[in-house]
Amino acid sequence: MEFVYVDNNATTQTGAEVADLMNQIQQQAFASPSSLHYPGRLARKLIDDAREQAASCLSVSPGEIIFTSGGTESCHLGILGILKASPDKRHIVTSSVEHLSVKSLCEKLEKQEYEVTRLGVNEHGLLDLDELSSSIREDTALVSLLAANHETGVIWPMKEIGEIVAATSARLHVNAAIAMGWIEVNPTEWQADAVSISGHKFHGPKGSGLLYLRKGIRFSPLFYGGTQERARRPGTENTPAIVGLGKAMEILSRRRTGDAERIRKLRDRFETELLNSIPECVVHGQESERVTNTSNVSFAYIDGEAILLALSKAGICASSGSACSTSMVEPSYVLRAMGKPDSLAHGAIRFSFSRANTENEVDHLLQQIPPVIEQLRAMSPYWQKRSR
């Protein structure tokens, strides 16, 4: 079946160059990188090269890169590793719209006698930086915020946020999983102490990620038993995934600016024509700076799950928000935090593009979505009541 895939904030297709390289590495560099024989030294050299590629992409030192299994592990490693190193500080500042990997972790930490302050956002998905500044206390161990929202794509001013946190004794962790593919991620400019990245969000392999950890930061590992990753993340390295991640980041460094601008034009055309053809249709975060691939659209008075099923039958792959919460029936907590009514939040669909998407695919979206929405609204008692 032919389909249009616009669910790239959930995951992207692994790039052909990346997949080919990983297959080659799987066959030729299978040895443990800790071994002293030639196959082991070859694997070690490949990992060292990937670390250089990742560091170059982020404009940081190779020694500040820790390879992980993905974004969730990177977030947990960064947050818990910093907290464990400062056990006397029991206060965390985060936001009400964080990805579930951070949101759920903070809820767990509250049960372990941590106090968590959650910053609100306005209707455009933006933080109040004065509220951030006033929320940081002497016992604040960590501020953990995302660079770009996973549902709306709204970008936060990390340089200004970094300046606020750097003026205190708190540490700053940034979840850059969505931001990485579309804006420059510069931990040094952000004055970040830790930054989490997930490879499969920008055409790298699933099961790959990294944590940038600023040199000299106090940090306590979560696992023990080996010296891999300078004993900060022990265990035999996944050489193919690491090499694939390095390659994906090298490609990203070359392509990001051009791809982001091309996709911006596709997305903006998609949104403009969709809003013109469908009544009571809202794009969330449209007034804010967003990553150029993300369009979170609410179709009022119909259910998101019904929309997704109908779109799937029409050959369109989208999502209702975070890929980690697709089984939930509650409206998006991100949209609720932005003050959106349930009539909109229930019918929100996230369309997220990638460099693989084309003008012809946008044509298909614009041909198929309006009749799908019209048909569903014809069956919706809420819409019928609203239209009287």
Secondary structure, DSSP 8 states (H G I E B T S, - for coil): ---EE-BTTT-----HHHHHHHHHHHHH--S-TT--SHHHHHHHHHHHHHHHHHHHHHTS-GGGEEEESSHHHHHHHHHHHHHHH-TT--EEEEETT--HHHHHHHHHHHTTT-EEEEE-B-TTS-B-HHHHHHH--TTEEEEEEESB-TTT-BB--HHHHHHHHHTSS-EEEEE-TTGGGTS---HHHHT-SEEEEEGGGTT--TT-EEEEE-TT-----S--S--GGGGTS-S---HHHHHHHHHHHHHHHHHHHHHHHHHHHHHHHHHHHHHHHSSSEEEETTTS-B-TTEEEEEETTS-HHHHHHHHHHTTEE-BSS-GGGTT--S--HHHHHTT--HHHHTTEEEEE--TT--HHHHHHHHHHHHHHHHHHHHT-HHHHHHH-
